[in-house]
Amino acid sequence: MEHRTISFEVSGSAAARRLDVAVCERVTSLSRSQARRLILAGLTTVNGRAAKPHRTVRQGDRVTVTLPPPEPSEALPEEIPLNIVYEDDALLVVDKPAGMVVHPAAGVRRGTLVNALLHHCPNLSTVGGTLRPGIVHRLDKGTSGLLMVAKDDQTHRRLAAQLKARQVKRGYTALVMGRLKEDAGQIEHAIGRHVSDRKRMSVVTRKGRAAVTTYRVVERFMDYTLIELRLGTGRTHQIRVHMSTLGHPVAGDRTYGGKTRSDHGSREVEERLRRLSRLALHAHLLGFTHPASGEPLEFVSPLPSALQEIIAVLRPESAPTPSTQQGKHPA
């Protein structure tokens, strides 16, 4: 479908208004935020020239708005490679690479895990809607690791019930900034939308939901700590928010992170993560009960080579710690 162009001359009450206001008033299918996005994307001109959303339009100005084709209301299959760890008639377990969005959303309609899943398996559960078929839980774009996917609605509901009852084992490996003092610990801070920045999650919130994360130290470096974590709950950005609140944000996290440390190895770590467009966070363990057979299932995903290489950069600087010994994760 091709782009559609709407052109109009400013007159009457539209004169002396902001450009984004004038556009959304004239093109009634657009909200003000949508009009603003079109202007910032260069798809709106005034007298043939690009303009800013706050520009005041005047009587006689010619405004031209280019409307992109409407985005599809459902996800479409795409032939994208998948790393399938397990599959049967009811479900799949996939190992998602960092950099891949789990499902289509505003501004991201192609190249997602859902697009790849639909090519591999056209029939997925519909519980999550047309843009999230099969998706029982999610990982952030910059996080790699294990996800379970439901092929039918009954399986989806039963897996979701296990998640809600905290019966699903979810283990993560993370490289966090700074040296954690404690060998193990538990973080219990409710998480919700930030009071002033709605795009971020935070413990500073008006409507927080209980969130529990446990961790243990695997290895300490000069300016970083390698840890394993378990989720007691599954809130949006939970690990990232909790570790940032603790003062040890996940390496590579621009949203909840801190400044890069000063030593050469630390700068190299952050530069590598920046080039990879990923977080130093990997979902390495996933365990649940099969909804149909009742069989306990557990899967482990090795740390991606890119993160192994980053840790190798730091390892010559590692300091002895009792937590490098193998041991049980805190309950």
N, C-alpha and C positions, 0 to 999 in steps of 0.2 A: 504494500500500500504506500502511495506517495505522500509527501508532505503537502499540507494545505496552507494557502496564504490568505490572510485577511488584511485588508488595507482600509483605513478610514481617516477622515480629516477631523481634527479636533475642533469642536465648536460648542457653543453654549456652556453648560455647567461643567463640561470636561476641561475647559481652559483653566489654567492656574492650578491644576491638580498634579500630583506626582504621576510619573509615567506608569508605575505598576498599578496604581489605583485606576487610572484612565483605561488601561488595557483590560483589567478584570471587569470593569463596569460595561465596557463595550463588547467584549468577548465573554458572554455570560457563562460559558462552559468552563471557564478558568477561575480558580480561586486566586486570591492575591499572592499567596506563596507560589502557586504554579506560574503566575504571570512573572513574578520576580525571577524564578529559575530560568524561564525562557529569555528574559532580558539579559541575565548574567551569562547565558550560554551563547549570546550573540544572535539569537533568533528573533529579535525585535529591533527595529530601527526607527529613528525619527528623522524625517527628511533625507532618508537614504544613508544615515550614519548611525553607528552603534551608540548607545546611550546607557546611562546608569539608571537603576530603578527609582532613585530619588529625584531624578531630573524633573523639573517643572515643565509641563507642556503648555503651549500657547495657542491661541486662536489661529487656525489655518495650518498648523503643523500636520504633516502627513505621517501617520504611524503605520508601519507594516509589521504584522505578526506572522511568523512562520510556525505552524502547528505540526509537530512530528506525528507520524501515524500512531494510533492508539496501541498501547501495549496489550498483548494477549491476556485474556482473563484466566487462562490455565497454562500450566507448564507444558512445554513441548519436548518430545524425545530428541536427544542428540547423541551421536556416536562419540562418546568420551570414555577413555579407558577407566576401568574400575578395579580396585584391589579388593576382591571379595574373599573374606576370611572363612565364611560359613554361609551355606544356603540350603534350605529345604522348601517344602511346599508352603510353609507358613511365614517364614521370615528370612532375612539376610543379616549378616554382620559384615560391615565394610570398614576398611581402613582409609579414612579420608586424608588426602594430602593437605598440607598448609597452603593457603592461597585460594582454596576452593570454597565458595559460599554454599551452604547446605541447601537452601531453597530459594526460588525467585522472590524478589521483593522490589520495592521502589528503586528504579535505576539499574537493577540487576535481573535480567530476564533469561539470560543464556549462560551456558558454561557452569551451571550449578550441579551439585550432587544429584538433585532431583531430575534434572534433564538427562543425566547419565543413567540413572536408575530406570527411567521410563523407556529408554532405548533397550536396556537389558531385560526389563520385566514390565510390560505394558500395564499389567493389572496389579495395582498397589492399593493399600487401604485408603479410604476416602474420609476418614475421621478428621484429618487435619485440613481438609478443604482442597480445592483444585490446584493451589500453588504449593501445597505441602503433602502430596500423596506419599503415604508410607512412613513419614517422619514422626518418630516417637519422641526423640530428644535431639538436641542440636549441639554442635561445636562452633565456636567462633571461626570466622574466615581464617585467621592467622594461627589457629590451633590445629594440629594433626591428631589422628588417632581413631579409635574404635567407636562405631555407631551401630545401633540395631535399627532395622527397618522392617515394618510389618507389611505383609502382602494382602492381608484381609482385615476387615474391621474388627472381628472378634479378637484376633491376635493383637491388634493395636490396643484395644481397650484393656486386655489382660496385661500387656507389657506396661501400659501407662499406670495401671493399678499397682503393679510391683514398684514402679518408680515412686508413686505417691506414698506407698507404705514403707519406703526406704529399704526395699528388699533387693535392690540392684547394686552390685559392687561396681564402683567406678574409681579407678586409680589413675593418677596423673603423675608425670614427671615434669618438674619445672626447674629452670635455672633462674634464680631470683637475685636481685641486686643487694649487695651488702653481705656481711657475715652474720648469720643467725646465731645468737648466743645459746639458745636452748637446743638440745638434741631432738626434742619432740614437743608438740603442743597442740592445742585445740583452740580454734577461733570461733567465737559465737557472737556475731553481730548481725542484726536484722538488716536486710538489703532492700532498697526500693529506688525509685527515681530520685535523682538529686533535686534538692529544693529549688535550685536556680538554673541548672543545666539539664534539661529533659532528655538529652541524648546520652547522658551518663547514668550509671547506677552508682549508688553510694550508701554508706551507713548513715549519712546525714540526710534524712528523708522524713517525710510526714507519714507515709504509709509503708513501713518496712515489713517484710516477711521474714520469719525466723530462718537463719542460715547457719549451718555448722560445717566447718572444714577442719580436718586433722592433718598434721604433717609430721614427717620425721626427716632429719638431715641425713643425706647420703654421703656428701663430700663437701668440704669447705675449700674455697680458693681465696686469693687475696681480697678481691672485691665482690665475689659472688658466692652463692651457696646452691648446691644441687640438692633438691629435695624431692620426696615422694609425698603425694597428698591423697586423701580420700574425701569424697563428698558425702556428708550426711543428708544434705538437701541439694536441690538442683536449681538455684536461682541464676538469673541472667548475669553473666560475667562474675560469678561467685568467687572463683579462685583469684581472679585479677583484682577484684575489689578488696577481698580479705587480705591478700598479701600486701597490697598498697597501704591499707589501713595499719598493718603491722610495721610499715616502714621498709618493706622489702618487696617492691613491685617486681613483677615478672619481667625479665630482660626482653627488650624489644617492644614493650608496651608503651606506645605513645599516648594513649588515652589516660591510663592510670599510672604511668611510670614516672621516674625521676630523671635527673641529669646523669649522663654517662660519667663514670669515675675517671680519674685522671691518668691512671697508668696505661701503658701502651697496649697490654693485653686486653684491658677492658674496652678501649676504643676500637680495637679490632673486632671484638665480639659484637658490639653494637652496630658497627659498619656491616658486618656479615649479615646480621639479622635484618638490617635495613634493606640490603640488596635482595634478600630472600622474601621480603614483605611478610614476615612471620613473627610469631611470638615464640619464646623459648618454653613452650608448653605443649605436652604430648599426652593424649589419653591412652595410656599403655595397658590398662586392665579393664575388662568388662565381663561381669558375671551376672547371670540371671537364671530363672527357672523357665524351661521351655513351656509355653502356654498350653500346648496340646498334649505333650507326652509327660510333663512333670519332671523331665530329666534336668538336673543341674548342668548348666553350661558355663564355661569360663574360657576367655580368650585373652591372649597377651600379644601386644604389638611391640616389636623392638624399637628403640629410639631411632628416629630417622638419621641417616648418615650425615646430613647437614648439621644436626645438633651434636652428633658425636664428634664431628670435626671441630666445632666451636669449643666443646669441653676439652678436647685435646690441646687447644691453644692455651687454656687456663691450667691444665693439669700440672705442668712443671712447677707451677707456683703453689700447688696445693699444700696445705698444712695437715699434720696428723690430727685425726679426730676419732673418738670411739664410735662414732656413727657410721664410719666406713665399713664396720663389721656388719654382716647380714643379721637381721633381726626382724621381729614382728612389728608391723605398723601399729601405732596406737589404735585402740578399739574405737 
